[in-house]
Amino acid sequence: MNIKLSNELSVIARILLLALMMAYMAVPTSRAHDIPASVTVHMYVKPEGDTLRLLLRVPLESMSELVYPTWGPGYLDFERADPVLLDAAHVYLTEELQVFENGTLIEDKMITAYRATSPQDRSIQSWEAAIENIKKPPLNNDERLYYGQAVLDVLYEFPITSDQSRFSIHPTLNKLASITNTVLRFIPAGSGERVFNYVGDPGVVELDPSLLHALYEFMELGFFHILEGIDHILFLLCLVIPLRSFRGLIPVVTSFTVAHSITLISTAFGVAPQALWFAPLIEMLIALSIVYMAFENIIGAKLENRWMVAFGFGLVHGFGFSFLLSDSMQFAGSHLFTSLLSFNLGVEIGQLFILALVLPVLNLLFKYVVKERTGEILLSALVAHSGWHWMTERNDRLSEYVFVWPEFNAAFIAELMRWGMLAVIVAIASWGMYELAKYIDRRAVK
């Protein structure tokens, strides 16, 4: 009986041991599946003659599922690593690079050179140095570099019909890490280098966009930005709740539009402060504008002066629009100013779209559901509640930044002069809005 029990326990132990071994073999080691939190990828794109060359530098740690030959305590064995490095390039990079010529995908692509090197290698700072470096012989094992610290340079060639074509690229390299930062340098034939800097997957990047493409893309960007910005929508709602006539809305909406256009365009030309606290300050002031407008509606607003309030807060909202635009202007190519105007036009179309939806709903609500004054108070109270929470949260975030008084030097004087020019523009625009408001009032009396 004891012998039988012992045999059964032995069989069970073997089964458990076999299961553990299979589980260990099925689950890759942490080295094979660790995904870096953040990596930086460098990329050059240069069309020349009938060939477009694309050079990549990618940290080897982001391609860690392959087994790289090592020696000693884990140093990369450069003398045996070439086949695995080529496999890494094909597995992780080749299929993720889509290059288009005049909108058509270039199907043929070929790796013409690859080389592992140290991340301290500075050759990636220029195209000429990077090309020279990748064509050097492989490093030898005198370079004691852990495999996870190395970077891989890969050079691709794409056949093209002309280096004067329009090129675009869709690099889906965001899978290399949780956060993939890409620095893309495009060197068009016959002109200077153009730099793009983005995070994750930006979609198809037009390396040299046409005027029509830039106009459409930035108009769409502005349109959807206003639709997705719930704080901007609530501010517009506060503006129109007590003003639901077309004539009454003209000076208010126009003054808001003019004001945010001034600060949006001015910021694109470098007028806004570069301090870290400025963006949180603007976000807090946007929330404050919602709270102020909502409380003004509750206690009873002086509607004849509402255009002034809209103008003042429009200056603040313009800075808010500019924060999104500042990251997107790199995709405008040589059409910076037209893209800026196109974005602003998209914002205006979005505002008109919102007003076209909101005004009929408010009129029906106040006609059939609730009395006008009661409805104004209830809606404004709901908006004020949301705005108050945003304001307190953003104020807490703002309090984490330290304000440092600027030094009185030549740079500070130049900054004051730029702000002085902005103040003059604001004064002229406010005078124009004052005249427009008076004209509309006179027409209303007649």
Stockholm file with secondary structure:
# STOCKHOLM 1.0

chainA/1-446         MNIKLSNELSVIARILLLALMMAYMAVPTSRAHDIPASVTVHMYVKPEGDTLRLLLRVPLESMSELVYPTWGPGYLDFERADPVLLDAAHVYLTEELQVFENGTLIEDKMITAYRATSPQDRSIQSWEAAIENIKKPPLNNDERLYYGQAVLDVLYEFPITSDQSRFSIHPTLNKLASITNTVLRFIPAGSGERVFNYVGDPGVVELDPSLLHALYEFMELGFFHILEGIDHILFLLCLVIPLRSFRGLIPVVTSFTVAHSITLISTAFGVAPQALWFAPLIEMLIALSIVYMAFENIIGAKLENRWMVAFGFGLVHGFGFSFLLSDSMQFAGSHLFTSLLSFNLGVEIGQLFILALVLPVLNLLFKYVVKERTGEILLSALVAHSGWHWMTERNDRLSEYVFVWPEFNAAFIAELMRWGMLAVIVAIASWGMYELAKYIDRRAVK
#=GR chainA/1-446 SS CHHHHHHHHHHHHHHHHHHHHHHHHHSCCHHHHCCCSEEEEEEEEEEETTEEEEEEEEEGGGGTTSCCCEETTTEECTTTCHHHHHHHHHHHTGGGEEEEETTEECCCCEEEEEEEECTTCCGGGSHHHHHHHHTSCCCCTTSCCBGGGCEEEEEEEEECSCTTSCEEEEECCGGGSSEEEEEEEECCTTSCCEEEEEESCCCSEESSCCHHHHHHHHHHHHHHHHHHCHHHHHHHHHHHSSCCSHHHHHHHHHHHHHHHHHHHHHHHTTCSCCCTTHHHHHHHHHHHHHHHHHHHHHHCCCGGGHHHHHHHHHHHHHHHHHHHHHHHGGGGTTCHHHHHHHHHHHHHHHHHHHHHHHHHHHHHIIIIISCHHHHHHHHHHHHHHHHHHHHHHHHHHHTTSCCCCCCCSHHHHHHHHHHHHHHHHHHHHHHHHHHHHHHHHHHHHC
#=GC SS_cons         CHHHHHHHHHHHHHHHHHHHHHHHHHSCCHHHHCCCSEEEEEEEEEEETTEEEEEEEEEGGGGTTSCCCEETTTEECTTTCHHHHHHHHHHHTGGGEEEEETTEECCCCEEEEEEEECTTCCGGGSHHHHHHHHTSCCCCTTSCCBGGGCEEEEEEEEECSCTTSCEEEEECCGGGSSEEEEEEEECCTTSCCEEEEEESCCCSEESSCCHHHHHHHHHHHHHHHHHHCHHHHHHHHHHHSSCCSHHHHHHHHHHHHHHHHHHHHHHHTTCSCCCTTHHHHHHHHHHHHHHHHHHHHHHCCCGGGHHHHHHHHHHHHHHHHHHHHHHHGGGGTTCHHHHHHHHHHHHHHHHHHHHHHHHHHHHHIIIIISCHHHHHHHHHHHHHHHHHHHHHHHHHHHTTSCCCCCCCSHHHHHHHHHHHHHHHHHHHHHHHHHHHHHHHHHHHHC
//
